[in-house]
Amino acid sequence: MIDYATWCAIRQGVASHLTAPQLAASLNLDVKTVRHWIDRPYAPRARVPRTSKLDPYKGRIVGWLDAHRLTAQQVFQRLRDAGYEGGISIVKDYVHKIRPPRREAFLTLAFAPGEAAQVDWGEYGTIAVGNTRRRLSFFVMVLAWSRKMYVEFALSQTMEHFLAAHIKAFAALGVPRKVMVDNLRTAVLRHVRGEPVQFNPRYLDFARHYGFEIVACAPRKGNEKGRAERSVAYVKSNFLAGLELPDFSVLNPAVRLWLETVANVRQHRETQRRPEDLWVEERALLQPVNPRLFDVGRVLSVRANRQFRVTLESNRYSVPARLAGRPVTMKVYPDRVCVYHDGELVARHGRSFERHQDIEDPDHAKALIAQRRHARDALVLKRFLGLTPLAGKYHAGLLDRRGNALAHVRKIVALAEIHGDDAVVRAMTDALAFEAFSSEYIAHLIDARRRQLPEASPLLLIRRQDLLELELPPADLSAYPDIPTGSDPQDEAGGHHGHD
């Protein structure tokens, strides 16, 4: 029998096309064992239930606990009187296992109008985003007195989404004097009973900016955040249940409509009034929203790579080429990514929630392209000037007579690569004599010389006389029907002249 980790290692080796002997050697297993598990799903060995000295008495224990709330020690004493010979440890374990848990009583918390709101995150499966799928989250804020709530869908629960959702909720509801949070990492860093709560400094700054107090719910105290938890459940059961998840971009407009037409205008089970109506009464006691917007951007210190890119969640964003290899500051917002260098904004992109995407601003590469083009042009000019000492004079003529001298230089260098340096130098020398400055004229001169045919050389008879005495086979005249086959052409010719 193997454990689950070993089975996973075998399956991984099979996926990597390792043979059974190779796997057996690497995992220190018998080859037969490896072959046994290669094509089988993992199944742990069935355990044979162990008998216990307590087994004959378990029925009595259940009866005693149903009738009386006995401690494990009291149960143990009764068992000893009944003849039980085992120890107390298994008695304690069994009593703890079967005793019905005591339900903790909670007081229903009461709040004054404008006093508090509760916030929480909910999750609901995944949603398609471009080339990938993302976990679907939603932020809920509910006013504790009126029960009016706000919902915002997001593709992440990071700080920038958390704070941005607060701002939108405040705009819709108003700002309460307290915001009650569960022990979310974005809000609470440490919460130990009996010790001061350690809040996230970023969230503390946000709370001071908008003028509310953060209240961290005690761990495992469900009544302290019940309104938010019930609101999360309500969103799932009433809005999301049965919904064919559309494109993410339509979710927030859809949930706004649902809030306006369903959630905030229903008769609430506890208050027996519509949250919207109670909010009208509560609104005057809520604080106004600070008109100075809080910067929710999450700050990251990163370094641009050699391709002048910075990376966020597997996606690459361009920065100006001059910043390749240099440290920069990235500010991440729910909808955009901003990059700063020495306090100056140098790049701004829409944020992508796909994976392994390359997001480029074409302007970022322009300086590098121009620099490389200049370097290539310098190499071309160096090649041109190296053709002949006269090239400098010809270049001066191009600069004087032509609007784009460098284009002519490129073409002349290309002609040298095609026809050879000597042909171009000869054409350039002739062109200088005629003060004809253009790549077209050089090409014309080269082409004209290529078209000139060489003069015929005199025939030299250098062979022996006997080699010039050639014997040719008689011609085949069968293709000419007017000449009788087998006749001597000379006779035919003679006869013809005789008639004349």
Beta strands, then each sheet from edge to edge (+ up, - down):
strand 1: 116-129
strand 2: 132-143
strand 3: 149-154
strand 4: 178-181
strand 5: 188-190
strand 6: 198-199
strand 7: 213-216
strand 8: 298-303
strand 9: 309-312
strand 10: 315-318
strand 11: 327-332
strand 12: 336-341
strand 13: 344-350
strand 14: 358-359
sheet 1: 3+ 2- 1+ 4+ 7+
sheet 2: 5+ 6-
sheet 3: 8+ 11- 12+ 13-
sheet 4: 9+ 10- 14-
end
